[in-house]
């Protein structure tokens, strides 16, 4: 039996501090919940001498196992399905009463994605070094979104981490199904648009300029206004193709820079919601999520 020190709140917001004796951290957490309290930190109380405490305060270099070096250097994105499966598995293990570190190690042993396996190794090292689960997740913003980290932080603060992860897994599964439906519905229109743009570009660059001299010989140089407009557009596109591509790339880069800041994202999202056709679809997607 170990002694665990807890800080908790009741339904009226009154703070309580105390100790419970249980075999594990999970059982201590359940014991506090059974008392009708909402625990925040629950830590094991250790009886150590002053020499042991001074030894524990000394900074120690972190060491990494040799067999995980290749996983930590693995490149590439993490598939959303892998993150969803990881979240569901951790939630299930925590609900079964398995401690977080043991659950992470068990999941790490079964992980097939090299990139996610390296991230799990880093999470384990950070938590062993004293970080909370949410703090360790913040080091990987490209894999775990802000709503993911915020939900985990809320679950830690309320003592219901397994419930927060279960809700996250369900949310991610529903979002994946919704994205799948949207992608399947947009495949045909997107394919038609891409083929049409490609054909139009080929005609504008290679085919239309060959008709310029033919039309001028037939009409004596007096072409209709619309025909002149089409021929001039073809010539401009052919002569300045690299400049147009550079402008498009610059606009895309500027969009990414603006989106990297909070105010820029707010402005872009506001524009997305106000667009004539796409704005309505974005609103429906947000409501569905």
N, C-alpha and C positions, 0 to 999 in steps of 0.2 A: 504494500500500500504506500502511495506517495501523497504528499501534501501539496495541494494546488491553491494558489492565492487568486482570488477573482475580484473584479470590479463590475457591478451590474446595476441596472436601473429597473424600477417597477413600472407599471402602466401609467403612473402619475408623474414619472420623471425623477423620482427620488433615488438618490445614489446609495448603494450598499457596497460594503467591502467585507470580505470574510475569507474563510479557508474551508476546504473540503478534502476528505481523504478518499481517494479512489485509486484503482489500478492503472488507469491511463488518462490522458488528457481528454479524450473523447467522452469517457464515462463521467469525468468531472464536469465537462460542459453540459452533458445531459442532466446531471444532478442539479446544476444551477438553474437550468430551464424548468425542471420539475418543481422548483420552488416558486415558479411564477415570475422569474426575473429574466431580464434581457442582458446577457453577459457581453462585455466588451473584451478586455484582455483577461485570459485565464492562463496563468503561468505556474509552472512547477516550483515549489518552494524547496530550495536545497540548503541543507545545513553544512556549511563548509567553514574551515578555519580561515583566519585572516591571511595566512600565507597562500592558500589555494585561491582566495579571492584576488590577491595581488597578481598571482600567476595568470589568472584568467583575463586580467585587464591588459596584459602585455600584448601588443600587436603581433600577430603571426601572419606570415605570408601565406596566401592561398595557394594550394597545390591542386593541380588537375590530374586526374588519372591519365595514364599514357594511352589507354585504349579509346579515349574520346577526342583526341586531338584532331583526327580526321573529320569527325562530325562537326566540330566547332568551326572548322574552316570550310565546310560545305557551303556552296553558293546556290542561289536560286530562290524563287518564291516558295512559300509554303501553301499547298493546296487548301482551299477553304474546307473541303471535306475532311482533311486530316485534323484541322483545328476543331471542327465540330465533333469528330469522333473522340478526340482527346478530352474535350470538355465533358462530353457525356460519360466517358469512362471515369474521369476524376470524380464527377458528381456521384456516380454509382458507388465507387469505392468509399467515399466519405460518408455516404448514407449507410453503408455497411459497418461503419465504425472504425475504418482503417485510418490512421494518422496521415496527414497531408504528405509528409516526406516519403513515407512508405508507399503511398499511392502514386506519387510522381516517379519513384524508382521502378515500381511495377509497370507503369505505363511506358517508361523509357525502354525497358527491356523488350517490349513488344512493338515498339514503334518502327515502321518501315521507312518513313521519310527521313533521309539523312539530315536535312535542314532542320526539321522539327526535333529530331533526336538531339542535335547539338544545342538547340534552344532549351530543351528539357534539362540537359546537363548543366547549362548555365543557371537555370532556375533553381535546381537543386543546390548548386554551390552558393548562390545568393541567399537562399533561405537558411542554409547551414551557417552562413556568415552573419545572420541576425536580421535579415530583411524579412518583411512580411510578403505574402504571396502577391498582393497587389503592387508592392514596391518592386518586386522582381519582374513583374509583367511590364512595368513602364519602360524597361530597357529594350523592349521589342515592340515599338509602336507600329511597325509595318505588318506584324503578325496579329497582334491583339489590339482591337480598336479601342477608342476612348470609352464607348459605352460598355465594352467588355471589362476594362479595368475598373471603371466606376462601379459596376455591379459587383465585382469581386470585393472592392473596398467596402461597399455597403454590407455585403454578406459577412465580412470579417468584423465590422463594427457591431453588427447585431448578433453575431454568433450563429448565423444561419448560412454559412458558406456553401454547404452542400445544396441548399435550396436555391441560392442565387445561381450556382453553376448549372443546376437542372433547368432553371428558367432560361438561362443563356443558351443551353444546348437546344432547347425546344424552339427558341426564337431563331437561332441560326438554321435549324432544320427547315422551319417554315420559310425563312428568307431564301434558302437554297431552292426549295420547291417553287417559290414565286419567280425567282430568277430563271429557273428552267422553263417555266411556262412562257415568260416574256421572250426568252431567246428563241424558243421553238416557234413562237408567233411572228418573230421579226426576221427569221432566216430568209423566207421567200422575198419579202419586200427589199431587204438589204441586198440580196443577190441580184435582183432586178436593177436596183439603183447602181450598184457597182458595175454591172455589165453595160448599162446604158451610158454611164459616165466614161467608161473605157472606150466604148465605140465612138462616142462623140468626140473624145480627145483625139483618137486616131484619125477620124475624118477631118477634124479641124487642122491638124498639123500636117498630114501627109496627102490627103485627097483633095481638099478644097483648093489649096494653092495651085494645083495643076490645071484647074478650070479657069484661072484668072485670064490667061492669054486667049483661051478659046472664047470666053464670053466677050472679051474686048474686040476680037476679030469679027464676031458675029454682029455686035451692036455698034461698031465703029468707035469704041471708047466711051460711049455714053451708057453707063450701067445704071440700073435703078438704085435708088438710095439704100434700100434694104440689102441688095446684093453687095454694094460697096461696103456696107457695115459688116456683113458676114466675112467678106474677104479681108478687110482691115483687122477684124478681130482674130482671124486665123493667122495673119502675119505677125501681129503683136504677140500672140501666144507662142508662136514658133520662135520668134527672135528673143523673147524674154522669158523662156521657160525656166531657166535657172534662177532668175531674179524672183519670179513668182513663187517658186518652191522655197527660196530663202525667206520671203515675206511670210509665207504660211508657217514655216518653222519658227520664225521669230514670234509670230502671234501665239503659237502653241506654247513656246517657252515663257512668254509673258503671262499667259493664262496660268501656267503652273506656278510661277512666282507669286502671282496675286493670290492663288488658292492656298499657298503655304502660310498665309497670315490670316488671323481670325477675322479681321474686318473685311479682307478680300473675299474670304469664303462666304461671309454674310451677304456681301453685295452680289456675288455670283449666284448664291442660292435664291436671293430675292428676284434676280432676273429670270432664273429658271422657272420660278413659280408664276411669273407674269407673262411668259411666252404664250402665243395664241393657242397652239395645239399641244406642244410638248409640256407646257406649264400645267395643263389639266391632267396629263398623264403622270407628271411628277407629284402632283398633289394626291392623286389616287394611290400611287406607290407609297408615299409617306403615311397615308392613313392606313393602308393595308399593313405596313410594318408596325 
